[in-house]
Each structure stands twice: as structure tokens, then as C-alpha cells.
Amino acid sequence: RAPHQAFAGHKPRMLITQESPFTARVLFDAAEMLKFNALGSYRLDSDMPMPVFFKPHVTMDEVLPFAQKTGMVMAMFSNCEAVRTEYLRLLGQHITVDSYGACG
């Protein structure tokens, strides 16, 4: 995207964050966001997507064959943010959710 008018002639600036907009309020501040030409984040719709996840070490005897899987949704997170955790709980009232991590 083209540089913003306020910074024409300056080097491009990129904001890089792995935080949710709920914890990085700057992402909702239009005046602050105008200072940046691009956003790099975990979101796939950001200018520079950087999805981050840590794959746990799993041995083959721990893997459940696909035919035996029961959940329609798999949730894996350990940052037990209240809204996300409540959403997962409510979702589990309607469909089967396989939950992994500290919040499940």
C-alpha cells in the first residue's frame, strides 16, 4: 500500500504485533495506525501475516486415528482470555469441541 500522506518522504513504518486487539488497543486507534504503512500480525488478513503456534511433541501412539475423532472443532490455546474462554464454553454447549491447552 502507498505511504500515508503524513509520512510521505519518510521511510516506511511497520507495526508488528502478536497481540489481540483487545490487549493492544493501539490497533483500534486510527490516529496512531496512520503512522504505519503496514501491519504484521497473527491475522491472515494483515499486510504481513505471521501466524505463530508451537507444535507440541506428540508420539505416534498418542495420535488418534481420523475415524475415531469425535469433535467438530479443535481449539488450542493457553492464554485464557475471558471472552475467548467463554465463547469456547458456550460453543461446547451446541457442538463437540476438542480443547487442548491450559484453557480447555
PALUMSE-641102 format. One record per residue: z, x negated, y negated of N, C-alpha, C, O, CB in turn; residue number from 1. Coordinates in Angstrom, 1 decimal. Glycine has a CB too. Layout:
N
NODE	Z	X	Y	Z	X	Y	Z	X	Y	Z	X	Y	Z	X	Y	NUM
...
//
This chain:
104
NODE	0.0	-0.9	1.2	0.0	0.0	0.0	0.0	-0.9	-1.2	0.5	-2.0	-1.2	1.2	1.0	0.0	1
NODE	-0.5	-0.4	-2.3	-0.6	-1.1	-3.5	0.8	-1.4	-4.2	1.6	-0.5	-4.0	-1.6	-0.4	-4.6	2
NODE	0.9	-2.5	-4.9	2.2	-2.7	-5.5	2.5	-1.6	-6.5	1.6	-1.1	-7.1	2.2	-4.1	-6.3	3
NODE	3.8	-1.3	-6.7	4.2	-0.3	-7.6	4.0	-0.8	-9.0	4.1	-2.0	-9.3	5.7	0.1	-7.4	4
NODE	3.7	0.1	-10.0	3.4	-0.3	-11.4	4.6	-1.2	-12.0	4.3	-2.1	-12.7	3.2	0.9	-12.2	5
NODE	5.8	-0.9	-11.7	6.9	-1.6	-12.3	7.0	-3.0	-11.9	7.5	-3.9	-12.6	8.2	-0.9	-11.9	6
NODE	6.3	-3.4	-10.8	6.4	-4.8	-10.3	5.0	-5.4	-10.3	4.8	-6.4	-9.5	7.0	-4.8	-9.0	7
NODE	4.0	-4.8	-11.0	2.7	-5.4	-11.0	2.8	-6.8	-11.5	3.4	-7.1	-12.5	1.7	-4.6	-11.9	8
NODE	2.1	-7.7	-10.8	2.1	-9.1	-11.1	3.2	-9.9	-10.5	3.3	-11.1	-10.5	2.3	-9.3	-12.6	9
NODE	4.2	-9.2	-9.9	5.3	-9.9	-9.1	4.9	-10.0	-7.7	4.1	-9.3	-7.2	6.6	-9.1	-9.4	10
NODE	5.6	-10.8	-7.0	5.4	-10.9	-5.5	5.9	-9.6	-4.9	6.8	-9.0	-5.3	6.2	-12.1	-4.9	11
NODE	5.2	-9.2	-3.8	5.6	-8.0	-3.1	7.0	-8.1	-2.6	7.4	-9.2	-2.2	4.6	-7.7	-2.0	12
NODE	7.7	-7.0	-2.6	9.1	-7.0	-2.0	9.1	-6.0	-0.9	8.5	-4.9	-0.9	10.1	-6.6	-3.1	13
NODE	9.9	-6.4	0.2	10.0	-5.5	1.3	11.5	-5.3	1.6	12.3	-6.3	1.6	9.3	-6.1	2.5	14
NODE	11.9	-4.1	1.8	13.2	-3.8	2.2	13.3	-3.7	3.7	12.5	-2.9	4.3	13.8	-2.4	1.6	15
NODE	14.1	-4.5	4.4	14.2	-4.5	5.8	15.6	-4.0	6.2	16.6	-4.6	5.7	13.9	-5.9	6.4	16
NODE	15.7	-3.0	7.0	17.0	-2.4	7.4	16.9	-1.9	8.8	15.8	-1.4	9.2	17.5	-1.4	6.4	17
NODE	18.0	-1.9	9.5	18.1	-1.3	10.8	19.1	-0.1	10.7	19.5	0.4	11.8	18.5	-2.3	11.9	18
NODE	19.5	0.2	9.5	20.5	1.2	9.3	19.8	2.6	9.2	18.7	2.7	8.8	21.3	0.9	8.1	19
NODE	20.6	3.6	9.6	20.2	5.0	9.4	20.3	5.3	7.9	21.1	4.8	7.2	21.1	6.0	10.2	20
NODE	19.4	6.2	7.4	19.5	6.7	6.0	20.9	7.2	5.7	21.3	7.3	4.5	18.5	7.7	5.7	21
NODE	21.6	7.7	6.7	23.0	8.3	6.4	24.0	7.2	6.1	25.0	7.4	5.4	23.5	9.0	7.7	22
NODE	23.7	5.9	6.5	24.6	4.8	6.2	24.0	3.9	5.1	24.8	3.2	4.5	25.0	4.0	7.4	23
NODE	22.7	3.9	5.0	22.1	3.1	3.9	21.5	4.1	2.9	20.3	4.4	2.9	20.9	2.2	4.5	24
NODE	22.4	4.5	2.0	22.0	5.6	1.0	20.9	5.1	0.1	20.2	6.0	-0.5	23.2	6.0	0.2	25
NODE	20.6	3.8	0.0	19.5	3.4	-0.9	18.2	4.0	-0.4	17.3	4.1	-1.3	19.5	1.8	-0.9	26
NODE	18.1	4.3	0.8	16.8	4.9	1.3	16.5	6.2	0.7	15.4	6.7	0.8	16.9	5.0	2.8	27
NODE	17.6	6.9	0.2	17.4	8.2	-0.5	17.3	8.1	-2.0	17.0	9.1	-2.7	18.5	9.1	-0.1	28
NODE	17.4	6.9	-2.5	17.4	6.6	-4.0	16.0	6.2	-4.4	15.6	5.1	-4.2	18.5	5.5	-4.4	29
NODE	15.3	7.2	-5.0	13.9	7.0	-5.4	13.7	5.8	-6.3	12.8	5.0	-6.2	13.3	8.2	-6.0	30
NODE	14.6	5.7	-7.3	14.6	4.6	-8.3	14.7	3.3	-7.7	14.0	2.3	-8.0	15.6	4.8	-9.4	31
NODE	15.6	3.2	-6.7	15.8	1.9	-6.0	14.6	1.6	-5.1	14.2	0.4	-5.0	17.1	1.9	-5.2	32
NODE	14.1	2.6	-4.4	13.0	2.4	-3.5	11.7	2.0	-4.2	10.8	1.4	-3.6	12.7	3.6	-2.7	33
NODE	11.6	2.3	-5.5	10.4	1.9	-6.3	10.3	0.4	-6.5	9.3	-0.1	-6.8	10.4	2.6	-7.6	34
NODE	11.4	-0.3	-6.2	11.5	-1.7	-6.4	10.8	-2.4	-5.2	10.6	-3.6	-5.2	12.9	-2.2	-6.5	35
NODE	10.5	-1.7	-4.2	10.0	-2.3	-2.9	8.6	-1.7	-2.7	8.2	-0.6	-3.0	10.9	-2.0	-1.7	36
NODE	7.7	-2.6	-2.2	6.4	-2.3	-1.8	6.3	-1.7	-0.4	5.3	-1.0	0.0	5.4	-3.4	-2.0	37
NODE	7.2	-2.1	0.5	7.1	-1.7	1.9	8.5	-1.6	2.4	9.5	-2.2	1.9	6.3	-2.7	2.7	38
NODE	8.6	-0.9	3.5	9.9	-0.7	4.2	9.7	-1.1	5.7	8.8	-0.6	6.4	10.4	0.8	4.1	39
NODE	10.6	-2.0	6.2	10.6	-2.3	7.6	11.9	-1.8	8.2	13.0	-2.1	7.7	10.6	-3.9	7.8	40
NODE	11.8	-1.0	9.2	13.0	-0.4	9.8	12.7	0.0	11.3	11.6	-0.3	11.8	13.4	0.9	9.1	41
NODE	13.7	0.6	11.9	13.5	1.0	13.3	12.6	2.2	13.5	12.1	2.5	14.6	14.9	1.3	13.9	42
NODE	12.3	2.9	12.4	11.5	4.1	12.4	10.0	3.7	12.6	9.5	2.8	12.0	11.6	4.9	11.1	43
NODE	9.4	4.4	13.5	8.0	4.1	13.9	7.0	4.5	12.7	5.9	4.0	12.7	7.6	4.8	15.1	44
NODE	7.5	5.3	11.8	6.6	5.7	10.6	6.9	4.8	9.4	6.3	5.1	8.4	6.9	7.1	10.3	45
NODE	7.7	3.7	9.5	7.9	2.8	8.4	6.7	1.9	8.3	5.8	1.9	9.2	9.2	2.0	8.6	46
NODE	6.6	1.2	7.1	5.4	0.3	6.9	5.4	-0.8	7.9	4.3	-1.2	8.3	5.5	-0.3	5.5	47
NODE	6.5	-1.3	8.4	6.6	-2.3	9.4	7.6	-1.9	10.4	8.8	-2.2	10.3	7.0	-3.7	8.7	48
NODE	7.2	-1.1	11.4	8.1	-0.7	12.5	8.8	-1.8	13.2	8.0	-2.7	13.6	7.5	0.3	13.4	49
NODE	10.1	-1.8	13.4	10.8	-2.8	14.1	11.8	-2.2	15.0	13.0	-2.3	14.8	11.5	-3.8	13.1	50
NODE	11.4	-1.4	16.0	12.3	-0.7	16.9	13.1	-1.8	17.6	12.6	-2.7	18.2	11.6	0.2	17.9	51
NODE	14.4	-1.6	17.7	15.3	-2.6	18.3	16.2	-1.9	19.3	16.8	-0.8	19.1	16.2	-3.3	17.3	52
NODE	16.2	-2.4	20.5	17.1	-1.9	21.5	17.3	-3.1	22.5	16.5	-4.0	22.7	16.5	-0.7	22.3	53
NODE	18.5	-3.0	23.1	18.9	-4.0	24.0	18.8	-3.4	25.4	19.5	-2.5	25.7	20.3	-4.6	23.8	54
NODE	18.0	-4.0	26.3	17.8	-3.5	27.6	18.9	-4.0	28.5	19.1	-5.2	28.6	16.4	-4.0	28.2	55
NODE	19.7	-3.1	29.1	20.8	-3.6	29.9	20.3	-4.2	31.2	19.2	-3.9	31.6	21.7	-2.4	30.2	56
NODE	21.1	-5.1	31.7	20.7	-5.7	33.0	21.0	-4.7	34.1	22.1	-4.3	34.3	21.5	-7.1	33.3	57
NODE	19.9	-4.3	34.8	20.0	-3.3	35.9	19.4	-3.9	37.2	18.3	-4.5	37.1	19.3	-2.0	35.5	58
NODE	20.2	-3.9	38.2	19.6	-4.3	39.5	18.9	-3.2	40.2	19.1	-2.0	39.9	20.8	-4.9	40.4	59
NODE	18.0	-3.5	41.1	17.2	-2.5	41.7	18.0	-1.5	42.6	17.5	-0.4	42.7	16.2	-3.2	42.6	60
NODE	19.1	-1.9	43.1	19.9	-0.9	43.8	20.6	0.1	42.9	21.2	1.0	43.4	20.9	-1.7	44.7	61
NODE	20.6	-0.2	41.6	21.2	0.8	40.6	20.1	1.8	40.1	20.5	2.8	39.5	21.8	0.0	39.5	62
NODE	18.9	1.5	40.3	17.8	2.3	39.8	17.6	3.6	40.6	17.5	3.5	41.9	16.4	1.5	39.8	63
NODE	17.6	4.7	40.0	17.4	6.0	40.6	15.9	6.3	40.7	15.2	6.3	39.7	18.2	7.1	39.9	64
NODE	15.4	6.6	41.9	14.0	6.9	42.1	13.6	8.1	41.2	14.5	9.0	41.0	13.7	7.2	43.5	65
NODE	12.4	8.1	40.7	12.0	9.1	39.7	12.2	10.5	40.3	12.6	11.4	39.6	10.5	8.9	39.4	66
NODE	11.9	10.7	41.6	12.0	12.0	42.2	13.5	12.6	42.2	13.7	13.8	42.3	11.5	12.0	43.6	67
NODE	14.4	11.7	42.1	15.8	12.1	42.1	16.4	12.3	40.7	17.6	12.7	40.5	16.7	11.0	42.8	68
NODE	15.6	12.0	39.7	16.1	12.1	38.3	16.3	13.6	38.0	15.4	14.4	38.4	15.2	11.4	37.3	69
NODE	17.3	14.0	37.3	17.6	15.4	37.0	17.5	15.7	35.5	17.3	16.9	35.2	19.0	15.7	37.5	70
NODE	17.7	14.8	34.7	17.7	15.1	33.2	16.4	15.2	32.6	15.4	14.6	33.1	18.4	14.0	32.5	71
NODE	16.3	16.1	31.6	15.0	16.3	30.9	15.0	15.3	29.7	14.0	15.0	29.2	14.9	17.7	30.4	72
NODE	16.2	14.9	29.3	16.4	14.0	28.1	17.3	12.8	28.5	18.3	13.0	29.2	16.9	14.7	26.9	73
NODE	16.9	11.6	28.1	17.7	10.5	28.2	18.2	10.0	26.9	17.3	9.7	26.0	17.0	9.3	29.0	74
NODE	19.5	9.9	26.6	20.0	9.4	25.4	20.8	8.2	25.6	21.6	8.1	26.5	20.9	10.5	24.7	75
NODE	20.5	7.2	24.8	21.2	5.9	25.0	21.6	5.3	23.6	20.7	4.8	22.9	20.3	4.9	25.7	76
NODE	22.9	5.4	23.3	23.3	4.9	22.0	24.8	4.6	22.1	25.5	5.3	22.9	23.0	5.8	20.8	77
NODE	25.3	3.6	21.4	26.7	3.2	21.3	27.3	3.3	20.0	28.5	3.1	19.8	26.9	1.8	21.9	78
NODE	26.5	3.6	18.9	27.0	3.8	17.6	27.3	5.3	17.5	26.4	6.1	17.2	26.0	3.4	16.5	79
NODE	28.5	5.7	17.7	28.9	7.1	17.9	29.1	7.8	16.6	30.1	8.3	16.2	30.3	7.2	18.7	80
NODE	28.0	7.9	15.8	27.9	8.6	14.5	28.1	10.1	14.8	27.5	10.6	15.8	26.6	8.3	13.8	81
NODE	28.9	10.7	14.0	29.4	12.1	14.3	28.2	13.1	14.5	28.2	13.9	15.4	30.2	12.6	13.2	82
NODE	27.2	13.1	13.6	26.1	14.1	13.6	25.3	13.9	14.9	25.0	14.8	15.6	25.2	14.0	12.4	83
NODE	25.0	12.6	15.2	24.2	12.3	16.4	25.0	12.7	17.7	24.4	13.3	18.6	23.8	10.8	16.5	84
NODE	26.2	12.4	17.7	27.0	12.7	18.9	27.2	14.2	19.1	27.1	14.7	20.2	28.4	12.1	18.8	85
NODE	27.4	15.0	18.0	27.5	16.4	18.1	26.2	17.0	18.5	26.1	18.0	19.3	27.9	17.0	16.7	86
NODE	25.1	16.5	18.0	23.7	17.0	18.4	23.5	16.8	19.9	23.0	17.8	20.5	22.6	16.3	17.6	87
NODE	23.9	15.7	20.4	23.7	15.4	21.8	24.6	16.4	22.6	24.2	16.9	23.7	24.1	14.0	22.1	88
NODE	25.8	16.7	22.1	26.7	17.6	22.8	26.1	19.0	22.9	26.1	19.6	23.9	28.1	17.6	22.2	89
NODE	25.6	19.5	21.7	25.0	20.8	21.7	23.7	20.9	22.5	23.5	21.9	23.1	24.7	21.1	20.2	90
NODE	22.9	19.8	22.5	21.7	19.8	23.3	22.1	19.9	24.7	21.4	20.6	25.5	20.9	18.5	23.0	91
NODE	23.1	19.3	25.2	23.6	19.3	26.6	24.0	20.7	27.0	24.1	20.9	28.2	24.7	18.4	26.8	92
NODE	24.3	21.6	26.1	24.6	23.0	26.4	23.4	23.8	26.9	23.5	24.9	27.5	25.3	23.7	25.3	93
NODE	22.2	23.3	26.5	21.0	24.0	26.8	20.1	23.4	27.9	19.4	24.1	28.6	20.2	24.1	25.6	94
NODE	20.1	22.0	27.9	19.3	21.3	28.9	20.1	20.1	29.5	21.1	19.8	28.9	17.9	20.8	28.3	95
NODE	19.7	19.6	30.6	20.4	18.5	31.2	20.0	17.2	30.4	18.8	16.9	30.2	20.0	18.3	32.7	96
NODE	21.0	16.5	30.0	20.9	15.2	29.3	21.5	14.1	30.0	22.7	14.2	30.3	21.5	15.3	27.8	97
NODE	20.8	13.1	30.4	21.3	11.8	31.0	21.7	11.0	29.8	20.9	10.5	29.0	20.3	11.1	31.9	98
NODE	23.0	10.7	29.6	23.5	10.0	28.5	24.1	8.6	28.9	24.9	8.6	29.9	24.6	10.8	27.7	99
NODE	23.7	7.6	28.2	24.2	6.2	28.5	24.7	5.6	27.2	24.3	5.9	26.2	23.1	5.3	29.1	100
NODE	25.7	4.7	27.4	26.2	4.0	26.2	27.7	4.5	25.9	28.2	5.3	26.7	25.4	4.2	25.0	101
NODE	28.2	4.0	24.9	29.6	4.3	24.6	29.9	5.8	24.1	31.0	6.2	24.2	30.1	3.4	23.5	102
NODE	28.8	6.5	23.8	29.0	7.8	23.2	28.8	8.9	24.2	29.0	10.1	23.9	28.1	8.0	22.1	103
NODE	28.3	8.6	25.4	27.9	9.6	26.4	29.0	10.2	27.2	28.7	11.1	28.1	27.0	9.1	27.3	104
//
